[in-house]
Amino acid sequence: MVCLKGLQSVVLSSYNTQPKLALESLASVGKVVPEMLQRPAMQTKEAADVFKMILFPVADEFSRQFPPIVALPQMLSEVLCKGYLKILEKIATTPHELAYVWMNTLKHLLLLIDKAHQAQAVEYIETAIERIKSVVLTMLSMKLLSIVADTEDGEAEGTTPEKQLSVSSWKAIDAFLPDLKGEVSKQIAK
């Protein structure tokens, strides 16, 4: 974890002034994180901490100011999605960790898409949307998410954690990508 924290520090300190160094550091994080998260000995909390302490702070910074080279957020969204998919089975049994890591991963991906729109980085937007769709489809297949009607309330008494997560997820997705639910519904209906 110390090595990753050092790489995260390099990415954050250099992404505006030395984008090539930031890209190389983020590439290293991208190689180490999925391998580390896949280790059988990795506990649920440790896996979530990789996101909380390493990936989310980088995503926070990229969300404030879209990096000067599009490859940085592309790589970050890839690391977020791959890392998330690696720990999904592990955190699926802990609804609180699942909701925290998923909603923050989704939030960062959607904010990066919004910043990419502002920066007119079309190539990033298309890739990020496909990554979100892939994660959503995986979660649907694992029954961790469901397609919910726009009028459903995730706060009603007796609502399951899965339904709460589904309602919150679709509210966030619909705000940025209103067509995604329809696309995903068509794809799972095939």
C-alpha positions in Angstrom: 0.0 0.0 0.0 2.9 2.3 0.7 4.2 1.9 -2.8 0.8 2.8 -4.2 0.5 5.8 -2.0 3.9 7.0 -3.4 2.7 6.5 -7.0 -0.5 8.3 -6.2 1.5 11.2 -4.8 3.5 11.4 -8.0 0.4 11.3 -10.2 -1.2 14.1 -8.2 1.9 16.3 -8.1 2.8 16.0 -11.7 -0.3 15.7 -13.8 -0.4 19.4 -14.8 3.3 20.0 -15.1 4.7 16.7 -16.2 1.8 14.7 -17.7 4.1 12.0 -19.1 5.4 11.3 -15.6 1.9 11.3 -14.2 0.8 8.9 -17.0 3.7 6.5 -16.2 2.9 6.6 -12.5 -0.8 6.0 -13.2 0.1 3.1 -15.5 2.1 1.5 -12.6 -0.9 2.0 -10.3 -3.0 0.4 -13.0 -0.8 -2.7 -13.1 -0.5 -3.1 -9.4 -4.0 -2.4 -8.2 -5.9 -5.2 -10.0 -3.2 -7.8 -9.1 -3.3 -6.7 -5.5 -7.1 -6.7 -5.3 -7.2 -10.2 -6.7 -5.1 -11.8 -3.9 -7.2 -14.3 -1.9 -5.8 -12.9 1.4 -7.1 -9.4 0.6 -9.9 -8.6 3.1 -13.0 -6.6 2.1 -12.0 -3.6 4.2 -8.5 -3.6 2.7 -9.8 -3.8 -0.8 -12.2 -0.9 -0.1 -9.3 1.1 1.4 -7.3 0.8 -1.9 -10.2 2.8 -3.4 -10.6 5.2 -0.5 -6.9 6.0 0.0 -5.4 5.7 -3.5 -7.9 5.8 -6.4 -10.6 8.2 -5.1 -8.1 11.0 -4.2 -6.7 10.9 -7.8 -10.2 10.8 -9.2 -11.1 13.8 -7.0 -8.2 15.8 -8.4 -9.0 14.9 -12.0 -12.7 15.8 -11.4 -11.7 19.3 -10.2 -9.7 20.0 -13.4 -9.7 17.7 -16.4 -6.1 16.7 -17.0 -4.2 18.2 -20.0 -3.9 14.9 -21.7 -6.9 12.6 -22.2 -4.9 9.5 -21.6 -4.8 10.2 -17.9 -8.5 10.1 -17.2 -8.9 7.2 -19.6 -6.4 5.2 -17.7 -7.9 6.2 -14.4 -11.4 5.1 -15.4 -9.9 1.8 -16.6 -8.2 1.3 -13.3 -11.4 2.2 -11.3 -13.5 -0.2 -13.4 -11.1 -3.0 -13.5 -10.3 -2.7 -9.8 -14.0 -2.5 -8.9 -14.8 -5.6 -10.9 -11.9 -7.4 -9.2 -13.3 -6.7 -5.7 -16.9 -7.0 -6.6 -17.4 -10.5 -5.4 -15.5 -9.8 -2.2 -17.5 -6.7 -1.3 -20.8 -8.0 -2.5 -21.4 -9.7 0.8 -20.9 -6.4 2.7 -23.7 -4.1 1.6 -22.2 -1.0 3.2 -18.8 -1.4 1.5 -20.4 -2.3 -1.8 -22.6 0.8 -1.7 -19.7 3.0 -0.7 -17.2 1.8 -3.2 -19.7 1.5 -6.1 -21.4 4.9 -5.5 -18.0 6.6 -5.3 -16.6 4.8 -8.3 -19.7 5.8 -10.2 -19.6 9.4 -9.0 -16.0 9.8 -10.1 -16.7 8.2 -13.5 -19.7 10.5 -14.1 -17.8 13.6 -13.0 -15.0 12.7 -15.3 -17.5 12.4 -18.2 -18.9 15.8 -17.3 -15.4 17.4 -17.2 -14.6 15.6 -20.5 -17.8 17.2 -22.1 -16.5 20.6 -21.0 -13.1 19.8 -22.4 -14.6 18.4 -25.6 -12.7 15.1 -25.1 -15.2 13.0 -27.0 -12.9 9.9 -27.2 -12.8 9.7 -23.4 -16.6 10.1 -23.1 -17.4 7.1 -25.3 -14.9 4.8 -23.6 -16.1 5.8 -20.1 -19.8 5.2 -21.0 -18.9 1.7 -22.2 -17.0 1.0 -19.0 -19.9 2.1 -16.9 -22.3 0.0 -19.0 -20.0 -3.0 -18.6 -19.9 -2.7 -14.8 -23.7 -2.1 -14.6 -24.3 -5.2 -16.7 -22.0 -7.3 -14.4 -23.8 -6.0 -11.3 -27.2 -6.8 -12.9 -26.1 -10.3 -13.7 -24.9 -10.8 -10.1 -28.3 -9.4 -8.8 -26.5 -6.6 -7.0 -28.4 -4.0 -9.1 -31.8 -4.1 -10.8 -33.5 -1.9 -13.3 -35.9 0.3 -11.3 -38.6 2.7 -12.4 -37.9 6.4 -12.2 -40.7 6.7 -9.6 -39.4 4.0 -7.2 -38.2 5.2 -3.8 -35.1 3.6 -2.3 -35.8 5.1 1.1 -39.1 3.4 1.8 -39.3 1.3 5.0 -38.4 -2.3 4.4 -36.5 -1.5 1.3 -33.6 -3.9 0.7 -30.0 -2.7 0.4 -30.0 -3.9 -3.3 -33.0 -1.8 -4.1 -31.6 1.2 -2.3 -28.4 0.8 -4.3 -30.3 0.4 -7.5 -32.4 3.5 -6.9 -29.4 5.6 -6.0 -27.3 4.3 -8.9 -30.0 5.0 -11.5 -30.6 8.4 -10.2 -27.0 9.3 -10.5 -26.6 7.6 -13.9 -29.9 9.2 -15.3 -28.6 12.7 -14.3 -25.6 12.3 -16.6 -26.5 9.5 -19.0 -30.3 9.5 -19.4 -30.2 6.9 -22.3 -28.1 4.3 -20.5 -30.9 2.6 -18.6 -32.8 2.0 -21.9 -29.6 0.7 -23.6 -28.9 -1.7 -20.7 -32.5 -2.8 -20.6 -32.5 -3.7 -24.3 -29.2 -5.5 -23.9 -30.4 -7.7 -21.0 -33.7 -8.4 -22.8 -31.8 -10.1 -25.7 
